[in-house]
Amino acid sequence: MQHYQNYIDGQWRDASRQITVMNPGTGEAYATIAQAGIEDADLAMAAARRCVDSGALSDVRPAQRTSWLLKAADAIRAIADEGGLVGCRENGKSLNDARDEFIEAARYFEYYAGMADKIEGISVPLGKGYVDFTQYVPFGVSVQIVPWNFPVSICARSLAPALAAGNAVVIKSPEISPLAMTLLVKAIEQAGFPQGAVNLLCGKGSEVGSHLVKHQDTNQIVFTGSVPTGQRILRDAAERATPSVMELGGKSAAIALKDVNLDTLLASVKVGIFFNAGQVCSAMSRLLVARDRYDEVKAAVVALAEGLTIGQGEGNPDLTPVVSKDQQQRVLEMIEQARAEGAKILTGGVDPELSGYFVAPTVIEATPEMTIAREEVFGPVLVIMPFDSEDDAIELANGTDFGLVAGVFGEGLSQTLRVANRLRGGQVFINEWFAGGIETPFGGVGLSGFGREKGQEAIYSYVQTRNIGIRLSNR
């Protein structure tokens, strides 16, 4: 098996311990990676601090950071095929989707390269005898904890704007799928960033992640992951009042109005809940349908689910395995709990008994109070429910503690916009789930977190405002 290492202070380093990474498509061991410990974390933090204190990132002309970011984008794009194969095998996702993560990562670096020299302050008028202005300055050391579902893309999503703004970064990769991220950092290494600007650690979250969050040199925390883990991080961050960006998942609903175009809706259902085996924070995990169209839509969604191809990622099927045996069991247990609470399993809900960690595409008819309709499953499980009025639909859609994304499907522009404006979420889709891209701000409210990634707005998550006021001489 191939062995991977951590990247600390410009060097690839091994460790005395290692983590075995499984292939979810086969259930077999795929590779190993050095398991970072507390000492490694301290070395990485010290390297990042030296980089910050030297001004090697923040004191150069911003156009220099633009140059580094563009070189990184080219290097990332050049390894998309190689990296995609690694991502497919360690994560279980389709080969095309794993490759697309690298292409998207390159686009993040290109996008924020274009912003690195445009982070401009303002002049504040205070009257004669004063000059006052603002500056946007980097936080310093940004600790970024990356989830396992889209490790390459989400890493780049935070890393690129952080570097563009002049921060040094220490990344904690997910233990389940850390390998493709090492290829990402090897590509970034070719761009010529200052030593210590980027550091990558694969270690246990309870050990290394917790240590990084509490570290005295941590100036900012960026986390994408589960609500309980995010809450623990925020409690620790409160001790030092460390600024944080949190993206904590969701239980997002799509509303299908009476005049919904069925083909348009089904295309979004397919990608909204079955893409990446439903392991997407912003997945369409609930579908609310106008009662007049409910039976028709329900039958079509079931037929869609039953027609999906299932298999290992290298064959680019419609549905791939979930990431681990534990994740498979968790999803199946939630389905069984739904059954016990009286929900109707319309299709799926079982292990299709293929080699690897699969869950059959599942559609469940439930009521709003059921656990399956309120809690995040993070698997290929769609909950479907009818509604009787627009107000009823809004109440159902907004009736969870989450607020990441939402969607509405219908032919009438006035009604779809009216409904969209009433939905609770950081991003609302109309007639296409996942509409948007790296250019569109992304983040949640409520238990879905706070702060924004993506788009121009994200760059301001990685800087803080400094005001300078000058009293001019009276002479």
C-alpha positions as CSV (number, residue, x, y, z in Angstrom):
1,M,0.0,0.0,0.0
2,Q,1.1,3.5,-0.7
3,H,2.0,5.7,2.3
4,Y,1.3,9.4,2.6
5,Q,2.8,12.1,4.8
6,N,2.1,15.4,6.5
7,Y,3.3,18.8,5.3
8,I,4.9,21.0,7.9
9,D,7.1,24.0,7.5
10,G,7.8,23.3,3.8
11,Q,8.7,19.6,4.3
12,W,6.9,16.3,4.0
13,R,7.2,14.5,7.3
14,D,6.4,11.0,8.5
15,A,5.2,10.0,12.0
16,S,5.6,7.2,14.4
17,R,1.9,6.3,14.1
18,Q,-0.2,5.8,11.0
19,I,-3.8,5.7,9.9
20,T,-5.2,3.1,7.4
21,V,-7.5,4.6,4.8
22,M,-10.2,2.3,3.5
23,N,-11.7,2.1,0.0
24,P,-15.5,2.4,0.6
25,G,-16.3,0.8,-2.8
26,T,-14.6,-2.5,-1.8
27,G,-14.4,-2.3,2.0
28,E,-10.7,-3.1,1.8
29,A,-7.6,-1.1,3.0
30,Y,-6.3,1.3,0.3
31,A,-3.4,3.2,1.7
32,T,-1.8,4.6,4.9
33,I,-1.0,8.1,6.1
34,A,1.2,9.4,8.8
35,Q,-0.9,10.2,11.9
36,A,0.1,13.6,13.3
37,G,0.3,14.2,17.0
38,I,0.5,17.1,19.4
39,E,4.2,17.7,18.6
40,D,3.5,17.8,14.9
41,A,0.7,20.3,15.5
42,D,3.0,22.5,17.5
43,L,5.6,22.4,14.7
44,A,3.0,23.4,12.2
45,M,1.7,26.2,14.3
46,A,5.2,27.5,15.0
47,A,5.9,27.5,11.2
48,A,2.7,29.4,10.5
49,R,3.5,31.9,13.2
50,R,7.0,32.5,11.8
51,C,5.5,33.1,8.4
52,V,3.0,35.6,9.7
53,D,5.6,37.4,11.8
54,S,8.1,37.7,9.0
55,G,5.5,39.5,6.8
56,A,6.4,37.1,3.9
57,L,2.7,36.9,3.0
58,S,1.2,40.1,4.2
59,D,4.0,42.6,3.5
60,V,4.5,41.8,-0.2
61,R,2.6,43.7,-2.9
62,P,-0.8,42.0,-3.2
63,A,0.0,41.3,-6.9
64,Q,2.6,38.8,-5.6
65,R,-0.1,36.8,-3.8
66,T,-2.1,36.9,-7.0
67,S,0.9,35.4,-8.9
68,W,1.3,32.6,-6.3
69,L,-2.4,31.8,-6.4
70,L,-2.5,31.6,-10.2
71,K,0.5,29.3,-10.3
72,A,-1.2,27.1,-7.7
73,A,-4.3,26.9,-9.8
74,D,-2.3,25.8,-12.9
75,A,-0.5,23.1,-10.8
76,I,-3.8,21.8,-9.3
77,R,-5.5,21.6,-12.7
78,A,-2.5,19.6,-14.0
79,I,-3.0,16.8,-11.4
80,A,-6.8,16.5,-11.7
81,D,-6.7,13.1,-13.3
82,E,-4.2,11.6,-10.8
83,G,-5.9,13.3,-7.8
84,G,-9.3,12.3,-8.9
85,L,-8.4,8.6,-8.9
86,V,-7.1,8.9,-5.4
87,G,-10.2,10.8,-4.3
88,C,-12.5,8.2,-5.9
89,R,-10.7,5.3,-4.2
90,E,-10.4,6.8,-0.7
91,N,-13.8,8.5,-0.6
92,G,-16.0,6.2,-2.7
93,K,-17.4,9.0,-4.9
94,S,-17.5,8.7,-8.7
95,L,-14.3,9.2,-10.6
96,N,-15.8,12.2,-12.5
97,D,-16.9,13.9,-9.3
98,A,-13.5,13.3,-7.6
99,R,-11.7,14.8,-10.6
100,D,-14.1,17.7,-10.6
101,E,-13.1,18.5,-7.1
102,F,-9.6,19.3,-8.3
103,I,-11.0,21.4,-11.1
104,E,-13.1,23.3,-8.7
105,A,-10.2,23.7,-6.3
106,A,-8.2,25.3,-9.2
107,R,-11.1,27.6,-9.8
108,Y,-11.1,28.8,-6.2
109,F,-7.4,29.7,-6.5
110,E,-8.1,31.5,-9.8
111,Y,-11.1,33.4,-8.4
112,Y,-9.4,34.6,-5.2
113,A,-6.2,35.4,-7.2
114,G,-8.4,38.1,-8.8
115,M,-9.3,39.5,-5.4
116,A,-5.9,39.5,-3.7
117,D,-5.0,43.0,-5.0
118,K,-8.5,44.4,-4.5
119,I,-9.0,44.2,-0.8
120,E,-9.3,48.0,-0.3
121,G,-10.1,50.1,2.7
122,I,-12.0,53.5,2.7
123,S,-11.3,57.1,3.6
124,V,-13.5,58.4,6.5
125,P,-14.2,62.2,6.5
126,L,-13.6,63.7,9.9
127,G,-13.3,67.3,8.9
128,K,-10.4,69.7,8.6
129,G,-7.2,68.7,10.4
130,Y,-7.8,64.9,10.3
131,V,-7.1,62.1,8.0
132,D,-8.8,58.8,8.8
133,F,-8.8,55.5,6.8
134,T,-9.5,51.8,7.2
135,Q,-7.3,48.8,6.3
136,Y,-8.3,45.2,5.9
137,V,-5.6,43.2,7.6
138,P,-5.2,39.3,7.8
139,F,-6.0,37.6,11.0
140,G,-2.7,35.8,11.1
141,V,-2.8,32.1,11.6
142,S,-5.9,30.4,10.3
143,V,-6.7,26.9,11.5
144,Q,-8.9,25.1,9.0
145,I,-10.6,21.8,9.9
146,V,-11.8,20.1,6.7
147,P,-14.7,17.5,6.4
148,W,-14.5,14.1,4.7
149,N,-17.2,14.5,2.1
150,F,-15.6,17.0,-0.3
151,P,-12.1,17.4,1.2
152,V,-10.2,18.8,-1.8
153,S,-12.9,21.3,-2.8
154,I,-13.7,22.5,0.7
155,C,-10.0,22.8,1.6
156,A,-9.5,25.0,-1.4
157,R,-12.7,27.0,-0.6
158,S,-11.1,28.2,2.6
159,L,-7.4,28.0,1.8
160,A,-7.5,30.2,-1.3
161,P,-9.2,33.3,0.2
162,A,-7.1,32.9,3.4
163,L,-3.9,33.0,1.4
164,A,-5.2,35.8,-0.8
165,A,-5.8,37.9,2.3
166,G,-2.3,37.2,3.6
167,N,-2.9,34.6,6.3
168,A,-0.8,31.5,7.0
169,V,-2.8,28.3,7.3
170,V,-2.7,25.1,9.3
171,I,-5.1,22.5,7.8
172,K,-6.4,19.5,9.7
173,S,-7.5,16.9,7.1
174,P,-10.2,14.3,7.8
175,E,-8.9,10.9,9.0
176,I,-11.3,9.0,6.7
177,S,-10.3,10.7,3.4
178,P,-7.0,12.6,3.8
179,L,-5.1,11.4,0.8
180,A,-6.3,13.5,-2.1
181,M,-5.6,16.6,0.0
182,T,-1.9,15.7,0.1
183,L,-1.9,15.9,-3.7
184,L,-3.6,19.2,-3.5
185,V,-0.9,20.6,-1.2
186,K,1.9,19.1,-3.4
187,A,0.5,21.1,-6.2
188,I,0.2,24.3,-4.1
189,E,3.8,23.7,-3.0
190,Q,4.9,24.2,-6.6
191,A,3.6,27.8,-6.6
192,G,6.3,29.2,-4.4
193,F,4.4,30.4,-1.4
194,P,6.7,31.4,1.6
195,Q,7.8,28.6,3.9
196,G,5.2,27.9,6.6
197,A,2.3,29.6,4.7
198,V,0.6,26.2,4.2
199,N,0.7,23.2,6.6
200,L,-1.2,20.0,6.4
201,L,-1.8,17.6,9.2
202,C,-3.8,14.3,9.3
203,G,-4.6,13.5,12.9
204,K,-7.5,12.6,15.2
205,G,-9.9,15.4,15.6
206,S,-10.2,14.7,19.4
207,E,-6.4,15.1,19.7
208,V,-4.9,17.3,17.0
209,G,-8.0,19.2,16.0
210,S,-8.8,20.0,19.6
211,H,-5.2,21.1,20.2
212,L,-5.2,23.4,17.2
213,V,-8.5,25.0,18.2
214,K,-7.1,25.8,21.7
215,H,-3.6,26.8,20.6
216,Q,-2.5,30.2,21.7
217,D,-1.2,31.1,18.2
218,T,-4.6,30.4,16.5
219,N,-6.1,33.7,15.3
220,Q,-9.0,32.2,13.4
221,I,-10.9,28.9,13.1
222,V,-12.7,27.7,10.0
223,F,-14.8,24.5,10.4
224,T,-17.1,22.5,8.2
225,G,-18.7,19.5,9.8
226,S,-21.3,18.2,12.2
227,V,-23.3,20.4,14.7
228,P,-22.0,18.6,17.9
229,T,-18.3,19.0,16.8
230,G,-18.9,22.6,15.8
231,Q,-20.5,23.3,19.2
232,R,-17.4,21.8,21.0
233,I,-15.1,23.9,18.8
234,L,-17.1,27.1,19.6
235,R,-17.0,26.4,23.3
236,D,-13.2,26.1,23.1
237,A,-12.9,29.1,20.9
238,A,-14.8,31.2,23.4
239,E,-11.9,30.8,25.9
240,R,-9.7,33.0,23.7
241,A,-12.5,34.8,21.8
242,T,-11.1,33.3,18.6
243,P,-13.1,34.5,15.5
244,S,-14.7,31.5,13.7
245,V,-16.4,30.6,10.4
246,M,-18.8,27.7,10.9
247,E,-20.7,25.6,8.3
248,L,-22.6,22.9,10.2
249,G,-24.9,21.1,7.8
250,G,-28.7,21.2,7.3
251,K,-32.0,19.5,6.7
252,S,-32.9,21.5,3.6
253,A,-36.3,21.4,2.0
254,A,-37.4,21.9,-1.6
255,I,-41.0,23.1,-2.2
256,A,-42.7,21.8,-5.3
257,L,-45.6,24.2,-6.1
258,K,-48.8,23.2,-8.0
259,D,-47.4,24.4,-11.3
260,V,-44.0,22.7,-10.9
261,N,-42.4,21.3,-14.1
262,L,-41.9,17.6,-13.3
263,D,-38.9,17.1,-15.4
264,T,-37.1,20.1,-13.9
265,L,-37.9,18.9,-10.4
266,L,-36.7,15.3,-11.1
267,A,-33.4,16.5,-12.5
268,S,-32.8,18.4,-9.2
269,V,-34.0,15.6,-7.0
270,K,-31.4,13.3,-8.7
271,V,-28.5,15.6,-8.0
272,G,-30.0,17.1,-4.8
273,I,-30.1,14.0,-2.7
274,F,-28.4,11.2,-4.6
275,F,-25.2,13.0,-5.7
276,N,-22.3,11.8,-3.6
277,A,-24.6,9.3,-1.9
278,G,-26.4,12.2,-0.2
279,Q,-23.3,13.1,1.8
280,V,-23.7,16.8,1.1
281,C,-24.4,19.5,3.8
282,S,-26.7,21.3,1.4
283,A,-28.5,18.2,0.1
284,M,-32.2,18.2,-0.7
285,S,-33.1,16.0,2.2
286,R,-36.8,17.0,2.3
287,L,-39.3,17.4,-0.6
288,L,-42.6,19.2,0.1
289,V,-45.2,18.8,-2.6
290,A,-48.5,20.6,-3.3
291,R,-51.2,18.1,-2.5
292,D,-52.7,18.4,-5.9
293,R,-49.5,17.0,-7.4
294,Y,-48.4,14.9,-4.5
295,D,-49.3,11.4,-5.8
296,E,-47.9,12.2,-9.3
297,V,-44.6,13.6,-7.9
298,K,-44.2,10.8,-5.3
299,A,-44.6,8.1,-8.0
300,A,-42.1,9.8,-10.3
301,V,-39.5,10.3,-7.5
302,V,-39.8,6.6,-6.5
303,A,-39.3,5.6,-10.1
304,L,-36.3,7.8,-10.4
305,A,-34.7,6.3,-7.3
306,E,-35.4,2.8,-8.4
307,G,-33.9,3.5,-11.8
308,L,-30.5,4.7,-10.5
309,T,-27.4,2.7,-11.2
310,I,-25.4,1.7,-8.1
311,G,-21.7,0.8,-8.0
312,Q,-18.1,1.7,-7.2
313,G,-17.0,5.2,-8.1
314,E,-14.6,4.2,-10.9
315,G,-17.5,3.2,-13.1
316,N,-19.3,6.6,-12.6
317,P,-22.6,5.2,-11.5
318,D,-25.6,7.3,-10.4
319,L,-25.2,6.2,-6.7
320,T,-21.9,5.5,-5.0
321,P,-21.1,4.0,-1.6
322,V,-21.2,6.1,1.6
323,V,-17.8,6.8,3.0
324,S,-17.4,4.2,5.8
325,K,-19.0,1.2,7.5
326,D,-19.9,3.4,10.4
327,Q,-21.7,5.9,8.1
328,Q,-23.5,3.1,6.4
329,Q,-24.8,1.7,9.8
330,R,-25.8,5.2,11.0
331,V,-27.9,5.8,7.9
332,L,-29.5,2.4,8.0
333,E,-30.3,2.8,11.8
334,M,-32.0,6.2,11.1
335,I,-34.1,4.5,8.4
336,E,-35.1,1.8,10.9
337,Q,-36.0,4.4,13.5
338,A,-38.2,6.1,10.9
339,R,-39.9,2.8,10.2
340,A,-40.5,2.3,14.0
341,E,-41.9,5.8,14.3
342,G,-44.5,5.0,11.6
343,A,-42.9,6.4,8.5
344,K,-43.5,4.6,5.2
345,I,-40.4,3.4,3.3
346,L,-41.5,3.9,-0.3
347,T,-38.4,2.4,-1.8
348,G,-34.9,1.5,-0.7
349,G,-34.0,1.6,3.0
350,V,-31.6,-1.4,2.8
351,D,-28.1,-2.5,2.2
352,P,-28.1,-3.7,-1.4
353,E,-25.4,-6.2,-0.4
354,L,-22.7,-5.2,-2.7
355,S,-19.1,-5.2,-1.7
356,G,-18.4,-1.9,0.0
357,Y,-20.5,0.4,2.1
358,F,-23.7,1.0,0.1
359,V,-27.2,2.2,1.0
360,A,-29.9,1.8,-1.6
361,P,-31.5,5.0,-2.8
362,T,-34.3,5.7,-0.3
363,V,-37.6,7.6,-0.4
364,I,-39.5,7.9,2.8
365,E,-43.0,9.3,3.4
366,A,-43.0,10.9,6.8
367,T,-44.7,13.5,9.0
368,P,-43.0,16.7,10.3
369,E,-42.5,15.5,13.9
370,M,-40.7,12.3,13.0
371,T,-36.9,12.2,13.6
372,I,-36.2,11.5,10.0
373,A,-37.9,14.7,9.0
374,R,-36.0,16.8,11.5
375,E,-32.4,15.5,11.8
376,E,-29.7,15.3,9.2
377,V,-29.1,11.8,7.8
378,F,-26.2,12.5,5.5
379,G,-27.0,9.6,3.1
380,P,-29.2,8.9,0.0
381,V,-32.5,9.4,1.9
382,L,-35.2,11.7,0.7
383,V,-38.2,12.5,3.0
384,I,-41.3,13.5,1.0
385,M,-44.4,15.2,2.5
386,P,-47.5,17.0,1.1
387,F,-48.7,20.5,1.9
388,D,-52.0,22.2,1.5
389,S,-51.2,25.9,1.1
390,E,-48.2,28.3,0.6
391,D,-48.2,29.2,4.3
392,D,-48.2,25.5,5.2
393,A,-45.2,24.9,2.9
394,I,-43.2,27.7,4.4
395,E,-44.0,26.5,7.9
396,L,-42.8,23.0,7.1
397,A,-39.7,24.2,5.2
398,N,-38.7,26.5,8.0
399,G,-39.7,24.1,10.8
400,T,-36.2,22.7,11.8
401,D,-33.3,24.2,13.7
402,F,-31.2,24.3,10.5
403,G,-31.1,27.0,7.9
404,L,-28.4,26.2,5.3
405,V,-30.2,26.2,1.9
406,A,-33.7,25.8,0.6
407,G,-35.5,25.7,-2.8
408,V,-38.7,26.3,-4.6
409,F,-39.9,24.8,-7.9
410,G,-42.7,26.3,-10.0
411,E,-43.4,28.1,-13.3
412,G,-44.8,31.4,-11.9
413,L,-42.0,33.9,-11.2
414,S,-44.1,36.0,-8.8
415,Q,-45.0,33.1,-6.5
416,T,-41.6,31.4,-6.6
417,L,-39.9,34.7,-5.7
418,R,-42.4,35.3,-2.9
419,V,-41.8,31.9,-1.5
420,A,-38.0,32.2,-1.8
421,N,-38.1,35.4,0.2
422,R,-39.9,33.7,3.0
423,L,-37.6,30.7,3.3
424,R,-35.0,30.5,6.1
425,G,-31.5,29.8,4.8
426,G,-28.3,31.3,3.6
427,Q,-29.0,30.3,0.0
428,V,-32.3,29.7,-1.8
429,F,-32.5,27.9,-5.2
430,I,-35.3,28.5,-7.7
431,N,-35.9,25.7,-10.2
432,E,-32.4,24.3,-9.9
433,W,-30.9,22.7,-6.8
434,F,-27.3,23.7,-6.4
435,A,-27.7,26.7,-8.7
436,G,-24.8,29.0,-8.4
437,G,-21.1,28.2,-8.0
438,I,-17.9,29.4,-6.4
439,E,-19.0,33.0,-7.2
440,T,-22.1,32.8,-4.9
441,P,-21.9,33.3,-1.1
442,F,-22.6,30.2,0.9
443,G,-23.4,29.7,4.6
444,G,-26.2,29.2,7.0
445,V,-28.3,30.4,9.9
446,G,-29.4,28.7,13.1
447,L,-27.7,25.3,13.6
448,S,-26.3,25.5,10.1
449,G,-23.7,27.9,11.4
450,F,-22.5,31.5,10.5
451,G,-20.1,33.3,8.3
452,R,-19.9,33.0,4.5
453,E,-17.7,31.0,2.2
454,K,-17.5,31.4,-1.6
455,G,-18.0,34.6,-3.7
456,Q,-16.5,38.0,-3.1
457,E,-18.1,38.1,0.4
458,A,-15.9,35.2,1.6
459,I,-12.7,37.2,1.4
460,Y,-13.9,39.4,4.2
461,S,-14.2,36.3,6.4
462,Y,-10.4,36.2,6.4
463,V,-9.6,39.9,7.2
464,Q,-10.3,42.2,10.1
465,T,-10.8,46.0,9.9
466,R,-8.2,48.3,11.3
467,N,-9.0,52.1,11.5
468,I,-6.2,54.6,11.5
469,G,-7.0,58.2,12.6
470,I,-4.4,61.0,12.2
471,R,-4.5,64.5,13.8
472,L,-2.6,66.8,11.4
473,S,-0.4,69.5,12.6
474,N,-2.0,72.9,13.3
475,R,0.9,74.7,11.6
